[in-house]
Amino acid sequence: MSAPLRRLKRSFWSNVAAVAYKEGTVIRHDRALLGTVLAQPVMMLLLFGFALSNKPANVPWAVLDQSRSPVSRRLIADVQATGYFLPPRFVDSYTDGRALLRGGEALALLVFPPSLRRDLERGGARVQLLLDGSDPLSAARVGGYITEVTAASVAAPTELGSRDPEAAVRRVGGTIDVRQRFWFNSTLRDRDFFLAALAGMLLTNLCLSATSLGLVAEREAGTYEQMLALPTTPIVAPTIEEMTPPDVFARKNAMLLRNTSIWNFFDCCAISLPLPRDGGLPVGLMLVARNGHDHRLFRIAAAVERLLAA
């Protein structure tokens, strides 16, 4: 490696180390940021490890049982026993079931034909499963669960001496073919439903990036003032007559204290400046600064008050 290249490499790593040292020093003195950086991975680990799951839960579904046989009742009970589904809603026609799918009140509609038991005794039966394909992942998972439960229920072993009418059907060796049909998205194309969400995520990330760059630039230039300005109260001060009813008093009192009480929990310092109004009560302008920045808050409040007086 030539001498100029070695000097360039050494200069590059020296600059990286200097930036890392500067940022580390800033983070070390910023306890709020340091707590956020350390708490975020722990929180994500707890959420994705214990709270969040890809398994379906509380899935709403409907059943059109035209067979009304022990076989259909056993299949419904087996699907319900998985713990992933809510109690089924029984409908009397395709029209009612499709209305539930269109309204989002059911994710799946399981249809048993009138000849279910007879077809099963002859060696094979078919049931129809209509699924809401607007959520492709959930629809595919729900369809897979119902298909597996149906196959396991029909193939379950039974005692030879049992008088259960379902046992005689299962000993025949028949199978049930679950025919799935996806509504509103027959091909399960994800991009038709995710493009809008993707655009929203990109816009959010761009806005956050632009805001972060602006804050860093002002902080580096020394012109960044960590100060918030907001109304002292979100509503105009009510009269005594308006506060007489207890329900009105509770609601308006909570609104009057909403902007001021939150900063007590964060241990911030704040000051309220009266803004004169023509023909009305004054309105308060509240300035909020971080804990320990009282002198800066008074200095900025005095400057704002001079501007308002002019």
C-alpha positions as CSV (number, residue, x, y, z in Angstrom):
1,M,0.0,0.0,0.0
2,S,1.4,3.4,-1.0
3,A,2.1,6.2,1.5
4,P,-0.7,8.5,0.3
5,L,-3.3,5.7,0.5
6,R,-2.1,4.9,4.0
7,R,-2.5,8.5,5.1
8,L,-6.0,8.7,3.5
9,K,-7.0,5.5,5.4
10,R,-5.6,6.8,8.7
11,S,-7.3,10.1,8.2
12,F,-10.7,8.4,7.5
13,W,-10.6,6.2,10.6
14,S,-9.4,9.2,12.7
15,N,-12.4,11.2,11.6
16,V,-14.7,8.3,12.3
17,A,-13.3,7.9,15.8
18,A,-13.6,11.7,16.4
19,V,-17.3,11.7,15.4
20,A,-17.9,8.6,17.5
21,Y,-16.2,10.1,20.6
22,K,-18.2,13.4,20.2
23,E,-21.6,11.6,19.8
24,G,-20.7,9.3,22.7
25,T,-20.0,12.2,24.9
26,V,-23.3,13.9,24.0
27,I,-25.3,10.7,24.6
28,R,-23.5,10.1,27.9
29,H,-24.7,13.5,29.3
30,D,-28.2,13.1,27.8
31,R,-29.9,10.7,30.2
32,A,-33.2,10.8,28.4
33,L,-31.7,9.7,25.1
34,L,-29.5,7.1,26.8
35,G,-32.5,5.6,28.5
36,T,-34.4,5.5,25.2
37,V,-31.5,3.8,23.4
38,L,-31.2,1.2,26.1
39,A,-34.9,0.7,26.7
40,Q,-36.0,0.3,23.1
41,P,-34.3,-3.1,22.4
42,V,-35.5,-4.5,25.7
43,M,-39.1,-3.3,24.9
44,M,-38.9,-4.8,21.4
45,L,-37.6,-8.1,22.8
46,L,-40.5,-8.3,25.3
47,L,-43.1,-7.3,22.6
48,F,-42.0,-9.8,19.9
49,G,-41.1,-12.5,22.4
50,F,-44.2,-12.5,24.6
51,A,-46.9,-10.1,23.5
52,L,-47.0,-10.3,19.7
53,S,-47.7,-13.5,17.8
54,N,-48.4,-14.5,14.2
55,K,-51.0,-17.1,15.2
56,P,-54.6,-16.2,14.5
57,A,-56.7,-15.4,17.6
58,N,-60.4,-14.6,18.0
59,V,-61.2,-15.2,14.4
60,P,-64.8,-14.5,13.5
61,W,-66.3,-17.1,11.3
62,A,-69.7,-18.3,10.1
63,V,-71.2,-21.7,9.3
64,L,-73.9,-22.7,6.7
65,D,-74.8,-26.3,7.8
66,Q,-77.1,-27.7,5.2
67,S,-76.2,-31.3,6.4
68,R,-77.2,-31.0,10.0
69,S,-75.5,-34.3,10.7
70,P,-73.2,-35.6,13.5
71,V,-70.3,-35.3,11.1
72,S,-70.8,-31.6,10.5
73,R,-71.4,-31.0,14.2
74,R,-68.2,-32.9,15.1
75,L,-66.2,-30.8,12.5
76,I,-67.5,-27.5,13.9
77,A,-66.7,-28.6,17.5
78,D,-63.1,-29.6,16.4
79,V,-62.5,-26.3,14.7
80,Q,-63.8,-24.4,17.7
81,A,-61.6,-26.5,20.1
82,T,-58.4,-25.2,18.5
83,G,-58.9,-22.0,20.5
84,Y,-58.2,-19.7,17.5
85,F,-61.8,-19.0,16.6
86,L,-64.7,-17.3,18.2
87,P,-68.0,-19.2,18.5
88,P,-69.4,-19.6,15.0
89,R,-72.4,-17.6,13.7
90,F,-74.9,-20.0,12.0
91,V,-76.6,-18.6,8.9
92,D,-79.5,-20.0,6.9
93,S,-78.3,-19.1,3.3
94,Y,-75.4,-18.0,1.1
95,T,-76.8,-14.5,1.1
96,D,-76.5,-14.1,4.8
97,G,-73.0,-15.6,4.8
98,R,-71.8,-13.3,2.0
99,A,-73.2,-10.3,3.8
100,L,-71.1,-11.2,6.9
101,L,-68.0,-11.4,4.7
102,R,-68.7,-8.1,2.9
103,G,-69.3,-6.4,6.2
104,G,-66.1,-7.7,7.8
105,E,-68.1,-9.5,10.5
106,A,-66.7,-12.9,9.5
107,L,-63.3,-13.9,8.0
108,A,-64.4,-17.3,6.9
109,L,-67.7,-19.1,5.9
110,L,-67.7,-22.9,6.1
111,V,-70.5,-24.5,4.0
112,F,-71.6,-28.1,4.5
113,P,-73.6,-29.6,1.7
114,P,-76.8,-31.6,2.4
115,S,-75.2,-34.9,1.2
116,L,-72.2,-34.6,3.4
117,R,-72.7,-37.9,5.3
118,R,-73.7,-39.9,2.3
119,D,-70.8,-38.6,0.3
120,L,-68.4,-39.5,3.1
121,E,-69.8,-43.0,3.3
122,R,-69.1,-43.4,-0.4
123,G,-65.5,-42.5,0.0
124,G,-65.2,-38.7,-0.2
125,A,-67.1,-35.5,0.5
126,R,-66.6,-31.9,-0.2
127,V,-67.1,-28.8,1.9
128,Q,-66.7,-25.2,0.8
129,L,-64.7,-22.6,2.6
130,L,-65.2,-18.9,1.6
131,L,-62.4,-16.6,2.9
132,D,-62.0,-12.8,3.0
133,G,-58.9,-12.4,0.9
134,S,-58.4,-8.7,1.6
135,D,-56.0,-9.8,4.3
136,P,-54.0,-12.5,2.4
137,L,-51.8,-13.7,5.3
138,S,-54.7,-14.1,7.8
139,A,-56.9,-15.7,5.1
140,A,-54.2,-18.2,4.2
141,R,-53.5,-19.1,7.8
142,V,-57.2,-19.6,8.7
143,G,-57.8,-21.7,5.6
144,G,-54.8,-23.9,6.4
145,Y,-56.0,-24.4,10.0
146,I,-59.5,-25.4,9.0
147,T,-58.2,-27.8,6.4
148,E,-55.8,-29.5,8.8
149,V,-58.5,-29.7,11.5
150,T,-61.0,-31.2,9.0
151,A,-58.5,-33.8,7.8
152,A,-57.5,-34.8,11.4
153,S,-61.1,-35.0,12.5
154,V,-62.1,-37.4,9.8
155,A,-58.9,-39.5,10.1
156,A,-59.2,-39.8,14.0
157,P,-59.1,-43.4,15.2
158,T,-62.2,-44.8,16.9
159,E,-63.0,-47.9,18.9
160,L,-64.4,-50.8,17.0
161,G,-67.2,-51.3,19.5
162,S,-68.4,-47.7,19.5
163,R,-72.0,-47.0,18.6
164,D,-71.3,-43.4,17.7
165,P,-72.8,-42.7,14.3
166,E,-69.6,-40.7,13.4
167,A,-67.5,-43.8,14.1
168,A,-69.1,-45.8,11.4
169,V,-68.5,-43.0,8.9
170,R,-64.9,-42.7,9.7
171,R,-64.3,-46.5,9.5
172,V,-65.3,-46.3,5.9
173,G,-62.1,-44.5,5.2
174,G,-63.7,-41.5,3.5
175,T,-62.1,-38.1,3.3
176,I,-63.4,-34.5,3.2
177,D,-62.0,-32.2,0.6
178,V,-62.0,-28.6,1.7
179,R,-62.5,-26.4,-1.3
180,Q,-61.2,-22.9,-0.5
181,R,-62.3,-19.8,-2.4
182,F,-60.9,-16.3,-1.6
183,W,-63.2,-13.4,-2.0
184,F,-62.2,-9.8,-2.7
185,N,-58.7,-11.0,-3.6
186,S,-58.9,-14.3,-5.5
187,T,-55.1,-14.4,-6.3
188,L,-54.0,-13.2,-2.8
189,R,-51.9,-10.4,-4.4
190,D,-50.3,-8.5,-1.5
191,R,-49.2,-5.4,-3.4
192,D,-52.8,-4.4,-4.2
193,F,-53.4,-3.9,-0.5
194,F,-50.0,-2.9,0.8
195,L,-49.0,-0.2,-1.6
196,A,-51.0,2.5,0.3
197,A,-49.4,1.4,3.6
198,L,-46.0,1.4,2.0
199,A,-46.4,4.9,0.8
200,G,-47.5,6.0,4.2
201,M,-44.5,4.4,5.8
202,L,-42.1,6.0,3.3
203,L,-43.6,9.5,3.9
204,T,-43.4,9.0,7.6
205,N,-39.7,8.0,7.4
206,L,-38.9,10.9,5.1
207,C,-40.6,13.4,7.5
208,L,-38.8,12.0,10.5
209,S,-35.5,12.0,8.6
210,A,-35.9,15.6,7.5
211,T,-36.9,16.7,11.0
212,S,-33.9,14.8,12.5
213,L,-31.5,16.4,10.0
214,G,-32.9,19.9,10.8
215,L,-32.5,19.4,14.6
216,V,-29.0,18.1,14.2
217,A,-28.0,21.0,12.0
218,E,-29.4,23.6,14.4
219,R,-27.7,21.8,17.3
220,E,-24.4,21.8,15.5
221,A,-24.7,25.5,14.7
222,G,-25.6,26.4,18.3
223,T,-29.0,27.9,17.3
224,Y,-31.2,25.1,18.7
225,E,-33.4,26.1,21.6
226,Q,-35.2,23.1,23.2
227,M,-38.4,24.9,23.9
228,L,-42.1,24.2,23.4
229,A,-44.8,26.8,22.9
230,L,-48.5,25.9,23.3
231,P,-51.7,27.4,24.8
232,T,-51.9,27.3,28.5
233,T,-55.5,26.0,28.2
234,P,-57.0,24.4,25.2
235,I,-60.4,26.2,25.7
236,V,-61.5,29.7,26.8
237,A,-62.0,30.0,30.5
238,P,-65.6,29.0,31.3
239,T,-67.9,31.0,33.5
240,I,-69.1,29.9,36.9
241,E,-72.6,29.2,35.6
242,E,-71.2,26.9,32.9
243,M,-69.3,24.9,35.6
244,T,-72.3,24.3,37.8
245,P,-73.4,20.8,36.5
246,P,-71.1,18.1,37.9
247,D,-70.5,16.3,34.6
248,V,-69.7,19.6,32.9
249,F,-67.3,20.6,35.7
250,A,-65.4,17.2,35.5
251,R,-65.1,17.4,31.7
252,K,-64.0,21.0,31.5
253,N,-61.7,20.8,34.5
254,A,-59.8,17.9,32.9
255,M,-59.5,19.9,29.7
256,L,-58.3,23.0,31.5
257,L,-55.5,21.0,33.3
258,R,-54.6,18.9,30.3
259,N,-51.7,21.1,28.9
260,T,-50.3,22.1,32.3
261,S,-50.4,18.8,34.3
262,I,-48.5,16.7,31.8
263,W,-45.3,18.7,32.3
264,N,-45.4,18.0,36.0
265,F,-45.0,14.3,35.3
266,F,-41.9,14.9,33.2
267,D,-40.4,17.3,35.8
268,C,-40.2,20.2,33.2
269,C,-40.2,23.9,33.9
270,A,-42.9,26.1,32.3
271,I,-44.1,29.7,32.3
272,S,-47.4,31.2,31.1
273,L,-47.5,34.6,29.4
274,P,-50.8,36.5,29.1
275,L,-51.8,37.4,25.6
276,P,-54.2,40.4,25.5
277,R,-57.3,40.1,23.4
278,D,-59.6,42.8,22.2
279,G,-63.1,42.4,23.7
280,G,-62.4,39.2,25.6
281,L,-60.5,37.4,28.3
282,P,-56.7,37.1,28.0
283,V,-55.3,33.8,26.6
284,G,-52.2,32.2,28.1
285,L,-49.1,31.3,26.0
286,M,-47.1,28.6,27.8
287,L,-43.4,28.0,27.2
288,V,-41.9,24.7,28.4
289,A,-38.2,23.9,28.8
290,R,-36.3,20.9,30.1
291,N,-35.5,20.3,33.7
292,G,-32.8,22.6,35.0
293,H,-33.1,25.2,32.1
294,D,-35.0,27.8,34.2
295,H,-32.6,30.6,33.4
296,R,-32.9,29.9,29.6
297,L,-36.7,29.8,30.0
298,F,-36.8,33.2,31.8
299,R,-34.6,34.7,29.1
300,I,-36.7,33.5,26.2
301,A,-40.0,34.4,28.1
302,A,-38.7,38.0,28.6
303,A,-37.8,38.2,24.9
304,V,-41.3,36.9,23.8
305,E,-42.9,39.3,26.3
306,R,-41.1,42.3,24.7
307,L,-42.2,41.2,21.3
308,L,-45.8,40.9,22.4
309,A,-45.7,44.3,24.0
310,A,-44.3,45.9,20.9
